[in-house]
Amino acid sequence: MIAKFVVWALKARWGLAVVVITANLSGLAVIVTELWLSGFLGRLGEDWMRTMILVGIYPTVGFLVGVGLAVRDRAVYFGWLDAGRKPTPDEARSLLRLPIAITTRALALWIPGVIIAASMFTHLTENNDRGVTASLFVLGAFQSAAVTFLIVDRLIRPTIPVVAGVLGATMHWSSSVLIRVVVTWAVSGAMPLLMLIVVLADPVSGAPNRIRTAIYLAAVGIGVGALATTFLAISVAAPLRALRMALDRITRGESEVRVSIGSTSEIGRLEHSVNELSANLRERERMREVFGRHVGDEVAERALTRGVDLTGDVRVVSALFVDVTGSVALSTGLSPQEFVAKLNRLLAIVVAATEENNGLVNKFEGDAALCIFGAPIALRDNATPALRAARRIRDEVIASGELDIGIGVARGRVFAGDVGTDTRLEFTVIGDAVNEAARLTAEAKEVPRRILVSSTIIEATAAHERAKWSLYGHIQLRGRPEPTACWTDIDPSGIAPAPRLSEPDVDAVPETSSPTIESHSAAPDPTPADR
């Protein structure tokens, strides 16, 4: 119900005037009731009606002036709301100053009235203590101003999300938690107790009048205090609860989290900070996703965790190299879009098989791909998943019937880490195992099963996987002094691959018939002769 009233007061032309005048009339009603209970009105004599009319002239004028100013304020401060648009920055900043502006003006209207009323009562009545009368009116004025401040501050709260959208993280001193706590304490505790002290110190009033006035002020203090403290507690506890729930969601990994900014106090700044935190986490997750698509999730996580330091270490890994056979002829016979579409379907197979076997697709080299098992995430057994991935890639590519490939797998010690400069880093693996895998790939294009692996990886693999492989032969790889023992997987149909037992003459092998990798992490595109 309070929320509906606040919305009405914001939208209605007379809404702000009703709120402000009601707050001030409540303060005037408290003062008049005190004067009646303390017996002050009974001391006005037979001419009390004339006295009250004279004293009431200024409150009537002040009431009319206050109504007019409140209606004007509604048009000035909330004109953007009537126009159905967002406020300008100047309008937003003015709106934040509205509670303190209206409170200051209320005091400006009250102070002359206090002086006039106290002077007239003192002049027109006998048996009256000037200090007591003036104190009661002054305390009533400040009580009314404080209530006005709290009500107007609550009134503009639904507009704060719009203001925050215009000004960003903003805060106004008059809406801070400290100010609200102090004003609430003044309304609920300080003012009623000061009024009680003034009434009890009145030397003119009789004891029965002072007692019943004290009881009345105590009841007013308890009632107003309960309301003010409840609203203060809700204004602090409700957003803090929303913040706690938002942070709990962020802790659980959710990034689509946003809280409504409901004030320009420290709590509002905290709400804005939580929204910024959520936005930063979303951006970080987006960067991780985009970065991971380019370099792999493990490398992306490693880079985001360690920053831009050049780091790396030497470890034993299994390197798997895949290359397309006859890519030059294919690219000549197909449009670029068709050729790229074929390559993307091949690379999708490579990525899925590698990642599902805990490997990393380190890089794409044109129509080739280098996959690493054992870096940057260490594996207890990196040979078995590498061989399993090689067989899966070959089987799925053959099943698709689109491309012919060669796959080479080798194992050995390599440097796995970042290379480059502070402004441009790349995670890579450098070592003989990578070179050997690339050279095996070139030879595998001529092998019936299209896969060749080194003896080192066969020795390191698990027994159940080793049983699926057989020695193909010894092949002289370029750049190596001795022939390399090469293995290929066994055909499930039982047809053994034709072994290559002879060792080819190194000098008879054309230079272009082998990969040209020297000490890089992946082979360059083969020459036309390779294809």
N, C-alpha and C positions, 0 to 999 in steps of 0.2 A: 504493500500500500504506500509506503514511504517512497519507493522508487517511482510509482505512478505519479505521486504528487510532485516529485522533483521534475519529472519529464513535463508535466503540465505547466509547472512554474517556468520552465525554460521556454516553452513554446508559446504560452499565452502572453498577450500584450501587457496585461496587468499582473502577470505572475510574479515578477520581481518586486513590484510595489506591494503586493499582498504579503510577501514573505518579510520584507524589510519593516513595513508598518506593524505587522503582527509582533515581530521581535521587540520593537520599541514600545508598543502598547503594553506588552507583558511586563516590561520594566516599570512603566508608569503605574500599572495596576498593583504591582508589589508595593510601590511607595505609598499609594493612596490607602491600601489595606493596612500598612504599618501605622500610618497616621491615625486611622480610625480605631485600630485596636489599642494604640497607646493612649487614646483619649484626647489626642491633639485636636481633632475636629470639634469635639465637645467644648473646647476652650475658645472657639471662635466667637462665641456670644450670639446675640440675637440677629446680628447683621451677617451671619455666616454665609447666606446665599450671595450677597453682594461680594463678599471676599472671594468666594470660590469662582464667581464669574470673572472677576478681575484677574485672578491668578490663572484662570483657564484660557485667557486670551492668547497668550504666547504659545501654549501647547497646541491650540487650534491652528494658529498660523504655521507653526512648525510641522504639524500633521499635513496640512495642505502642501507646503513646500516640499516635504519629504515624498509625498505621493507624486508630485510633478517631476521631481528629480529622479525618482525610481523608474517612472515611465520613460523618461529621457534616456536613462542608463540602459534600459532594456533595448531601445532602438540603437543606441551607440555600440554597446558591447556585443549584442547578439544579432546585429543586422545581417551578418553573413549566414546565420542559421535560417533566417526568414527567406534569404535569397537562394537557399539550397546549394550553397557552395562552401568550399573550405575557406577558413579565414586567411588573410594575408599575414605575414610575419608580424607586422605592427599590431594588427588586430589580435593575434594570438598572445602577444606579450601584454597588451592592454588587458585582456581577459584574465590573465594571471594576477594582475594587480587589483582586480575588482573587489575581492573581500576586504583588503586593507583600505581601499579607497572609500567604500561605502561605510566601513566602520569609522574611519576618520571623519567623514562628513556627519555621521550620526552624532559623534561626540561634539562636533562643531555646532550642531543644532541644540544639543542638550545643555551645553555649558551656559549660554545666555539664559536659557529657561531656568536653570538651577539658581543662577544669581538673582533673576527677577523674582522667582517664587520665594526663595529664602528671605529676600529683602521685604517683599510685600507681607508675608506671614509675620515677620518680626515687627513690622510697622503697624499692622492692622489688628494684632492680637496681643493680649496680655498673658502673663504667666507662660512665657514661651522661651526656651533656651535656643538662642541663635545658632550656636555651634552644633547642637543636636539636629536641628532642622536642616542646616546646610549640609551636614555630614550624610544624613539620610538621602537627600536629593543627589549628592555627588556619587555616593555608592550605587544608587539606583541607575544613574547615568552610565557608569562604567559597567554595571551588570548588563544593562540593555545593549551596550556597544559590544561586549564580549559575546553575548548570545547572538547578536547580529553577525558577527565575524564567523562564528562556528556554522551558522545556518547557511550563509552565502558561500562559505568554503565547501560545504556539502552540496550546495546547489550546482556549482559549476563542475563538479567531479565527472559527470557523464560526458562533458566536452573535452576532457583531458586527452583521451586517445587521439582525437582529431588535432588538438594542439600539438601533441607530441609528434604526430605525423608531419606537421609543418615545421616545428622548431627542432625536432630531434631530441637528444638527451638534454632536457632543460630542467631548471629548478628555480623556484622563487622562495626567498627567505621566509615570507609570511605563511607559506604552506608547509614549512618543515615540521617534522615530528616534534621537535622541541617546542616550537611556538604553540602548536595545537595542545600539547600536554600542559603547558603553562596556562594557556587560556582556559582550558577545561578545569584545571585546578582552581583558577580564580572564580569561575562561574559556580563550581560545585562546592568549594570549600572556603576560599578566602573572603569573597564578598558576603555570603550569608553570615559568616562568623563576625566580620567587622560590623555588619548591621546589628547583630545581636549584642555586640559590645556597646555600640552607640545607644541602643534602646535601654540596656541595663544601666548605662551611665546617665540616663536622663533624670535630672534632679526634680523635674516638675511632675512627671507621671507617677501615679500611685503604684504600689506593689502589684495589685491584681492586674492592672493594665500592662505592666512590664512583663509579668509572667505569661499572660496569654499572647503577647506580641513575641516573646522569646519562643514559645511553643510553635507559633505560626512560622517564624523564621527558620526554626529547626526543621519543621516539616517541609518548607520550601527548599531548604538546603539538601535534605535527604532526597526529595523527589527530583530536583534539578540535577543533583549530583549523580543519581542513579542513571538518569537519561544521558547526561553528558559523558559519563564514564563508559556506559554501554556503547554509545556511538563511537567513542574514541577507540575502545577495545576492538570493535568490529572493523573500523577503518584501518587498524594495524594488523589484526590477526587474520582477516580474510585474504588480503594480498600476500601475506607471508605464507599462508597455507597453499595458495595457488603457486607461489614460487617454489615451495618445497615439493609439491607434486610435479612441477615442471622439471626441477632438477633431478627428481627421481627418474623421470622418463628419459632425461638425457643420460643419466648414469646407466640405464638399461640399454643404451645404444641408439635411442630414437633421436633423430635430428630435426624432424618436422614438428618442432615445439615452439609455441609462441604464447606469451601471456599478454593480457590487455594492460596497458599503462593507465592506471587510475588516479594518479596524483602527480604533483610536481615536487613532492618531498623526497627524502632519501629513499623511501620505498619505491617511488616512481623511477628514480635513477637505477635502483637495483633491478626493477622490472625491465628497464631498457637494457641493462647489462646482460641479463639472462637471454633476452631476445638476440642481442649481439653475439653472445656465446653460441646460441643455437645456429645463427646464420653462419658464424665462422666454422662451426663443425660441419654444416652442410657444404660449405665451400671446400673445406679440407677433404670431405668425403668425395666431393665431385673431382677434386684434383687427384685424389688417390685412384678414383675409377679411371679417369682419363690417362693419368700417368701409368697406371697398371696395364692399360690396353697397349701402351707403347713399349713398355719394358718388362711387364710381368708384375703380378701382385707382390711377389716376394721382394723383388728389387725395389718396387715403389715403397713398400713398407720399410725396407732397409734405408732408403734414401730419406724418407720423412722422419725416421727415428734418429739417424746419425747426422743429418744435416749435410753440409758441403765438404766435409773432411775427406781427403783422399785416403781410403782405407782398403785393406785387402789382406789375404793370406794365401799360403800355399796349401793345397789339399788335393786329395785323390778324388777324381770325379770320372764319370762316364760321359763321353761326348757322342752325340748322335747327330749325323749330318744327312740331310735329305736334299736331293737335287733332281730337277726334271730332265728327262732325256729328250733330246730333239726340240728344245724350246725355241731355237732360232727358226726352224721350219714351221713350228706352230704359230709363232708370232707373225710370220710372213703370210701364212694362209688365213689368219683370223684378223678381225678388227681389234684394235686395242681394247675396247670394252669387253669383247668376248673372251680375249686371252686373259685379261685381268679377272674376269668372273671365274674362269677355270682355275686360275691360281688361287683365288680366294677360297674356293671350295676345297682345294688341296690343303691350303694352310689351315683351314678350319679343322680338317681331320688331324693335322699335325699337332695343333694346339690342344685339342681335346684329348688325344692319346697321351701327350706329354704331361699335361697338367693332372690328368686322372691317375697318372703313375708318379706323382710328386716330383715332376721335373719342371724345368724352366725353359721356355722358348726364348733363348737369349737374343736372337736377332733374325730378321729376314734379310737375305741377300738376293734381291731380285726374285728369281724362281727357285731359290734355295733357302734352307732354314737350318740354324744351328740350335740344338737342344742340349741342355746340361742337366745332369742328374747328380746331386750332391753339393750344389752351390746355387744360391747363397745359403740355402737351408741344407744342413748336413743330414745325410741318410745313413742308417746303419748298413744297409746294403743298397748301393746305387747301381750295381751291375744288373741285377735281375729286373728291376722296373725298366731300365733302358732297353734291354732285349725284348721285354714284353711289349713296350711301346713300338719298337721297330717292327715287330711282326704285325701289330694291329694296324699301323700306318700302311704297310704294304698290302695287307688284306683288304682294307677299305678302299684304297686307291684302285686296286685291281677290280674290285666289285663295282666301282663307279664307272670304269671303262673309259675315262676321259683322258688320262695322262699315263705316261710311263715314267718311272722314277728309279733312282738308285739310292740305297741307304747304306751308310757306313757307320760302324760303332766301334769306339776304342776307349781305352781306360788308362789313366796315368795321373801323374802329379802335374798340376797346373797352378798358375797364379789366378785367383778369383777375387776380383775387387774392382775398384774405381780407377779409371785412367782419364786424363784430361787436365783441365785447369779449374780454378775456382769458379769460373763463369760457365764452364761447359764440361760436365762429367758424363761418363758412360760406364755402366757395369759390364765387364767383359771377362773372358777366361783366355789366358794365353799359355800355351804349352804344347808339347809334342803330341799329346793325346788328341788335341783339336786338329792338328795338322794331319795326323794319321787317319782320323775319321774322315776328313775331307778327301784324302787320297783313296781310301777304301771305297768311298762313294763313287768315284770315277770308274773304278774297276767293277763295282756292283752293277752298273748299267748293262754289263755284258753277261752277268750271271743269271741263270734261269730263275732263281728265287729272288733276285734283285736285292739281296742283303749280303754284306760281308762284314764280319766282325773280327777283332783281333783275339789272339790267344789269351792276352791278359784279362780281358773281360769274361771270357769263358771260364777261366780259372777262378775268378772271383764270384761268379754267379751261384745261385742256389742249385742243389742237385736236381730238383725237379725241372728247373728251367734248362740246365746243362744237357739233360737227356734229350732235348728237342733240337740239338745242334750237332752238326758233324763237320769234320775237317773237309774243306773244299780243295785246298791246295796251298802251295807256297808261291807267292806273287812278288815280283820285284817292284816295289813302290818307289817312285822318283824321290831321290834325295836320301835313300837308305842304302847302306853298304851291303846288307844281306837281305835275301828274300824274306817276306813276312808270311807267317802261317795264318791263313784266312779260313774262317768258319762261316757256314751258312746254315739256315734252319732246314730241318728234315721235312720233305714233302709228306703230308699225311697220307697220300695215296700209295706211299711205299716206293715211289720211283726215286732212286738216289740221284743226286746231281752228278754230272760228269766231272770227275776230279781233274784239277790241273796239276799234274805231277811234275811237268817239265818246268824248268826255270828259264824264262825268256831272257834273251840277250839284252842287257840294258842298253847297249849302243843301238840295237835294232828298234827300240821303242821310240816312236816319234816324241819329240819334246812336248807337243801339244796334246798327247794322249793321256796326260795325267793332270791332276789339279795343280794349280800354280801357287798354292798357299805356302808361305814361308813361316812366319811367326805371328800371324794374325788370329783373331778369334773366330773367323769364319772365312770360307773360301769366296774369292770373287767369282763373278759370272764366268762360266767356262767359255772358251773361244769356240768359234764355229767348228773347228776340227773336233773339239771335245764332244759337241752335240752329235 
